[in-house]
Amino acid sequence: MYFKKILLAIALIGLVIAGLFANYVYGVMLVDNTAFNNEQAYIYVPTNATYTDVREQLKPLLKDIEKFDALAKQKKYINNIKAGRFIIKKGMNNNDIINSIRSKNVPLQLAFNNQPNLKALAGRISMQIEADSLKLVEVMHDKDFLAEHSFSEATALGMYIPNSYEFFWNTSATEFRERMLKEYKRFWNDNRKAKAKALGLTQTEVMTLASIVHEESKQAAEQPRIAGVYLNRLRIGMPLQADPTLKFAAYQLPEYQNTVIKRVLNKHKDINSPYNTYMYAGLPPGLITMPDISAIDAVLNPEKHQYLYFAADANRLGYHKFAKTLSQHNANAREYQRYLSSQGINR
């Protein structure tokens, strides 16, 4: 009888211990441990991060960080940190959180457009992925890479087709560059290559001309007509005489740093630069900005016409008036110059 009581007592103690343990496990693993009100939160775990780094991000998001620590240690997460962008959903328990940040790196939509140069592009990209702008600039300017893929410093910007792309946040600078090369090759499909060949232009020349068309007009409906003007000029050996190239040439000079040229003047036409398309015939050495896809396709699908000139339309800002003769063009240009003067725009 006495022995049975001992066994019963031991059993009861075991049940109590088992209950306490189950309650502890439940509290550590299965109870909601989120402390934010939004539907979800993100944490960004850098490459080579430590558990301390992750913990600092999690601490304001969780109700009980110590319980999370206990499970993270038990599941060996503290020694197996994964870099990336991870979602923590409202109502998640510690077990769900660890499973999420250990194996569910969530991609993001990276987007860029209209960047004037590689430095600006690097800055835009570094705001969206882990790679910093200095490293991005370094790999973008890598001479061996550029030479291997038939680019130069002047044409390198053309490799980056403005669009929205899916990336992991922890993408490195080199990985970003390699992905953009693949996207460039994908963009230049057989159809686009055939159209460039029919125009007598290389892919780089198309990108260069597209950058000028883009600077002339942001109106996608008008870009094919502007492209047609420049192609007509190239066909007959007439200088492009593109004002955006004069601005680009000027901005390379110290006296024009941190300025905005609102009105192209005769003095700008005297700048001795290969980008001065009043002084030098043909296309400039490279892009003057990053063109939109609409401008690229405008060059590849130009409007066929007899126009050789165009000037900004003072009555429809953002659009242009086109002319077949120099006399008509000069009349259009004078009208726009009068408009600029009336607005006090003298430089």
Buried (B, 14 or more C-beta within 10 A) or exposed (E): EEEEEEEEEEEEEEEEEEEEEEEEEEBBBEEEBBBBEEEEBEBBBBEEBEBEBBBEBBEEBBEBBEBBBBBBEBBEBBEEBBBBBBBBBBEBBBBBBBBBBBEEBEEBEBEBBBBBBBBBBBBBBBEBBBBBBEBBBBBBBBEEBBEEEEBEEBBBBBBBBBEEBEBBBBBBBBBBBBBBBEBBEEBBEEEBBEBBEEBEBBBBBBBBBBBBBBBBBEBEEBBBBBBBBBBBBBEEEEBBBBBBBBBBBBBEEEEBEEEEBEBBEEEBBEBEBBBBBBBBEEBBBBBBBBBBBBBBBBBBBBBEEEBBBBBBBBEEEEEBBBBEEEEBBEEBBEBBBEBBEEEEEEE
